[in-house]
Amino acid sequence: MSIFNTKGLSSWVSVPADSDFPIHNIPFGVVSYQGQTHCASRIGDFVIDLALLGEDGWFDDLPLGNGAVFHNPTLNAFLELDKKAWTSVRNRLIELFQSANAEIRDHDDWVNKYLIPISDVEMQMPVQVGDYTDFYSSIEHATNVGIMFRDPANALLPNWKHLPVGYHGRASSIVVSGAEIHRPYGQTLPKDATTPVFGPSRLVDFELEMAFITGKANKLGDSIPAEKADDYIFGMVIFNDLSARDIQKWEYVPLGPFLSKNFGSVISPWIVTLDALEFYRVAGPIQDPRVFPYLETLGDKNIDIHLSVSLKPADSSETAVSKSNYKYLYWNMNQQLAHHTVNGCNIKAGDMYASGTISGPTPDSYGSLLELSWQGTKPLKMNDGTERRFVSDNDSIIMRAWCEKDGRKIGFGESVCKILPAK
C-alpha cells in the first residue's frame, strides 16, 4: 500500500480541481511522443515520462533495477515484477511530484524534460493482453437477463450464487479508447423465422464493465488463494464489452458467446493501481448461501467506483443513459481470481479479467441498452430528439469511472469508441 495517504497531499504540478489524475492517483500507461513509445504515468494534464526518469537514475535504488523496463512499448515487463516494485515506483513518483519537494519543484528543467502535455501524446494499449476472461458477476444484470430470456420466477441459473461465472474471450480485439469499430456481420434468427439469415447486426449494444489486470504470474498447477489475490492484481481499467445481441441470441447455445463478443472491446488507457484504490474500499453484497472456503474473503473487497455511460449521436451532444457503481458486484475480483486458478490455471502479466456488465438496483443504473431499453420496448430519448433502443451507426459510446470520498477524487478517464456502419 502507498505510504502517502495524507488528505492534504498536493503536487507542485498544476492540477485542475476536477481532474481524474491528482497526485493521489498516479496511474500507469503507454504513450507515443515524437516517434518514441514509452511507459508513462499521469498527473493532471501532464504525462510523466518514466523512461527518461529511469535513464537519469531516479529508480536505481528501487527493487526493479535501473528502470529499463519503462523503455518497452507495453507495461508487461514492469508488471512481471512483484507488488513491492509496483508500489515503490508509485511512491517514488508521489515523492518527486509532491508540493513538499521544494528542491525539484523549483527546477524548470523538470517541467521541460519529464512532463509532456497530454494533448501532445497518443495513447497506446497499456499492456499486451495474453489472455482475457469475462465474468458475469452482477446479480442485478444476471437477474434482468434471466427475466427477459428465461423464467422470471427462476431468473438466476442454479450455479450462479455458488461460483463466479465466466468465459474465455478474445484478447486480440481489445483496443484502447478512441477506437472506431464497424458494425459486425453474423447469423441471426429473425422473429417468427425457423431458419437464420446472414448480415450486419441490428442490435449492437455496450456493456458497462471494469477490468482488472494481473502482473505477478503463478505456475501451472498452482492456485491463488482469495486472500492473496491482491498480490497478483496490478490495477484496473474501464472496459466496454461491445455486444451484438441478435447474433448472441442465435449462437450462444450451447457454448456461449462467440462472434457476438469478439468484434471489439474498448478499454480506458490508464491503469489505476490497487494502491490508489485502497482508500475507496467498501463492503460487498451479503453472499447467501455461504460460499466455499476457497472463495471466502475478509474485510472490504468491493470498491466504490462511480460509473457512467453516455451516447453521442453524430453531430449532436452526448446524452447520459446510465449511472451505476462497481460496488454492486456480487462477486469481487479476489473471488474471481481465486476461482479462475483453483483448478491450477496459470495466469500471466498483462492478462485481463472483465467484471461482466455492472447493473445497479434501479432502471437508470442498468449497464447495457438491452436492459435500459428492456429489449427495445422502452426507447431512450437523446438530446437531439432521436430515440435509441440499441446503438446506431456513427454513435459514440462514452464510459467514465471515478472514486470520490472525503473530498478526494481519483478517476480512470474515459473509454470512448464510435460504431461505424458495417463494411
N, C-alpha and C positions, 0 to 999 in steps of 0.2 A: 504494500500500500504506500502511496505517496506520503512523504513526511511533511508536505506542505498543504495543510488543511485549514489554515487560519482564514477566518472570514474576511479580514481586511487586506488580504494579499492583493497586490496590484502590480502592474507592469510599467516600465518606462516607455514601452511602445504604446502609442495612442490606440486605444481600442474603443470602437463605438459602443454606446451604452446597451444597445440591443443585439450585440454580436453573439453568435453561437460559439465564438472562439476566444474567450478571455484566457488569462494565464492559468485558471483552474482547469482548463481543458487539455491543451497540448496534444492534439491528435496526430496520427501518422498517415502519410500518403506518399504518392509519387507524382512528380511534376516534370514537364519538359519546358526548357527555357534556353534560348539561344543555342539550339542544336544539341543540347545535352539533356539527359534524363537522370534525375537524382531522386533519392528518398528525401522526404521533407516533413516538416511539421508546419503548424499554422498558429499565428496569434493575431487576432483582429483581422485586418485586411492585408496582412503580410504573410508570405511563405518564408519559413526558416529553412535554409539550405543545409541539411545535415551532412552532406558530403564535404562541403567546404569547412564546416566546423570540425569535422573529423580530420581533414588534412592539416588543420592548424593545431591539432593536439588536444582539443577540448574534451575528448573522450578517452584519452590514453590511459587514465587511471581507473577506468571503469571496467567491469567484467565482460568486455566484448572485444578486447584488442584495441586496435588503433582507429576504429570507425570506418574501415574499408568497406564494411557491409553496406554502407549507405551510398556507394557508387553503383550499386546494382540497379537494374531497371524495375525491380519489384522489391517488396519488403520481405520476401520469403527467407533470405539468409539471416536477416535480423530476427525473424520470428522463430527460426530454428534454435536460437539461444533460449535460455530459460527466463522465468519471470523476474529473477534478480537483475538480469541485464536490461529487460524492458523497463523496469521501474527505475533503475539507476539513470538511464538516458533521459526519461521524462523528468526526473528530479533535477538532473543537471540543467536541463533547458529552463525549468522554473527558476532555478538558482541564477542563471545567467540573465534572464529577462525580467526579473522582479525589480520593482522600484528601488528596493533597498540596496541593490548592487550599483552603487554610485560610480565605481571605477569604470565599469563598462557603459553605464548609462551616458556618461559624458564624452564617449568616443564616437565621433561621427562615422569613423570607418566601419563600425558595426552595422549601422543602418545601410551603408552603401555596399558592404561586402556580403553580409549574411541574410539580409532581409530583401525580399523581392515582392513588389506589389502583386496581389492576387490576379489583377487584370492582365499581367504580363506573362502568365504561365498557362500551359494547357495541362489539365488534369488527366492522369492516366489510371488504368486499373492498378490499385494498390498492391495486389498480390496476383500471382499466377495460381488460379484455382485448380487444384488437382482433382479433388472430389467435392461433390455438392450433395447435400441431403436436405430435403424439405420435410419439415414436420407438420403436424396437424393438431396444434396444441391449445387452440382457443375453444373452450366449451360452448361459448355463445355461437361461434361460427359453425362448429360441428352440429350443434342443435338446429340452427337455422337450415343448414343444408339437408339434414335428416328430415325435417318437417316438409321441406319442399319436394324432395325426391323419394322419400320412403314413407314410413309410418309415423305420423305426427305423435302418436302415443308412445312410440319407442324410437325417438329420433336418433339417439346415440347407439352405435353398434355395441355388442356385449363386451368387446375388448377395450373400449375407449378409456374407461376410468382405471384400467389396470396397467396400461403402458403408454408411453408417448408414441403414437402412431407416426410413421414417416415413410418416405420412399426416396430412392436414389435418383437424382435428377441429372440434367445435362450441364456440365461445367463450362463447356466451350462457348455457350451462348449467353453467359453472364457478362454484361458490359457496364461501362461506367456512365454516370449521369451525363445527359446531353445527347444520348443516342437517338437515332431515328430508326424505327423498326417498321417494316412493311406488314400489313395485314396478312396473316398466314393462310395457306391453302390446306385443305384436308377433306376427309369424308365427313358428311353429316347425314342425319336421317330426318328429313322434313316431317312435320307434324302430320299424323294420319297416314304416312307412307310406310311401305313394307320393304323397300329397297333404298339403299343410300344413294346420294349424289356427291359429286366432287366439285369443289370450287372454293372461293375465299370464305373464310369465317365471317358470319354476320354478327356474332356475339363476342367481340373482343372485350375483355374485362381486365381490370387491375386487381391485384391482391396486396393489401397493405400489410407488410411484414417487416420484421427486423431480422438480421442475421448475425451470428457470432462467428469469429474466425479463430481457428486454433493455431498455436505456434508449436510448442514442445510436442514431440511425437511419442507414441508408445510402440512397443514391439508387437508384431503379430502374435496373438495368443494371450496378450496381457490385457486386462480390463482396467478402466479408470473409475475408481470409487467416486460416488457423487460428492463426497466431502473433499475430494482432491481435484475436482474438475476445474476450479478457478486457477490452478497452477498451469493448466493447459490452454486456457482461453485468453487470447490476447486482447480482443476488443470486439466492437460491434459496428455495423453499418445499417442504413435503411435499405430495405430490399423490396422491390416491386416485382412480384411474380406474375408476369403477364399470362393471361389465360384465354383460350378460345373455347367458350362454354359449349357451343354446338358441336365442335369436334370432340370435346371432352366427354360429352354425354354419350356419344356413339362408341367411342373407343375404350372407355375406362374399364369395362368388364371384359376379361376377368383380372387383368394385371395392373390396372390403374392408368394414370395419365401418361401420354406419350407425345404425339405431335401437338397436342393442345397446350403443352407447357414448355417445349424445348425451343421455341422460336425466339425467345428473348426474355431475360430477367435483368433488371436495371438497379444498380447499387449507387449509394452516395459515395463520393471519392475519399472521404476522410474516415479513418478507423478511430473511433473514440475508445480509449482503453478502459479496461475494468477498473484500474486505479482511479480514473476520473469519475467513474460512475458509482463508486462505493458510497459516496455521500447521499445518493438518491435511492438506496436500497429500501424496500418495503416488504411486508409480508404478502404472500400469495394467497389465493383462494384455499379454503379448507378442502382437503382431499378426502373424499369418502366414497368407497371403502378405503381403509388404510392400505398404503402401497407396500410392495415387497421391501424387505430390508435394504436391498441394493439401491433402491430409489429414495430412501429416506434422506432428508436434508435437515440441518439445524440452522436456526437463525433466519434472517430475512434474505431470501434468494431472488425475489422479483425486483424489478427496478421501475421506478415511477418515471416513465418516458412518455411525454405527451406526443401524440401523433396526429397529423392532419393530411388530408388529400384534397387537392383542387383539380378541376378540369378547366382547361383553357382552349376554347374553340379558336380556330384560325381567325385572325383579325378581330379578336374580342378580348375582354378582360377575363381573368380567371374567376371561377365560382367555387367556393368551398362546398364540398359534398360530404365530408366525413371528418369527425374528430373522435379519436379513440385513445387508448393508452396501453402500453406494453404490460403494465401491471396486471391486466386482466387475464393473462395467460394462465391456464390451469397447470400446465407442465412447465417448470422452469428449465433454464439451459443446463444446469448441473444434472438434472434428471435426464434430460435429452442425451447429454454426452455419456452418462453412465449407462443408459440403456443401449446406446449405439455401440458401445465397446464391451458390454457384459459377455458377449459371445467370443471375445478375443479379436474383434475387428481392429485393425491398426489405423491410426489417423496420422496426418502429416501437416507440416507447416503450410498455411495458406488454404487449407480445407475450409469450406463454408457450409454453415448449417442455418437454414432459414426457419423461422418460427412457425410458419403457417399463417394464414390470414388472421389478423388480430381484430376481432369484433368485440364491442362492449355490450352492455345490457340494454341499451336504448337504440331505436332505429337510426338516429343520427350518428351513432358510433359504430355502425357496421363497416367492415373493412373491404367490401367489394361491391361492385354495381349489381351483381347477382342478388345480393341481399338488400342493398339500398333501394333498388327499383323492384324488389321482390319478383324476380324472374321477368322483369319488364312490364309488370302490371301497374307499377306506380312510377311513372316517369319523373325525372328530376328537371326542374326548370333552371336554365342557365341565365346569366346576367343579360345576354343578348336576346332573350326571349325564346330561344330554341329549347328543345327538350332532349334529354338523354335517358335511354334505357340501358344502352351499353356504349362503348367508346366509338365515336365517329371518326372517319378519316380526317387527318390533319388536326385532331385534338392532341393537346399536350397534357400529360399526367404529371402533376407536381406533388411530391410527397415531402413532408418536413417532419423533423423529430427534435425534441429538446427536453431537457430536465430543468426544473426550477424549484428552489427550496431556500427559504430564509434569505431571499434577496440575491441568491447566487444562481445564475443561469449558465448552462453549457448546452451546446447543440451539435447536431450532425450535419447541418447544412441542408442540401436538397438532393433528392433523386428525381430527375426530370427526363422524360422521354416523349417523343412525338410519334404518333401512329400514322404512317403513310399508307396510301392506297395499295392494294395488292399489286405485285408486279405483273 
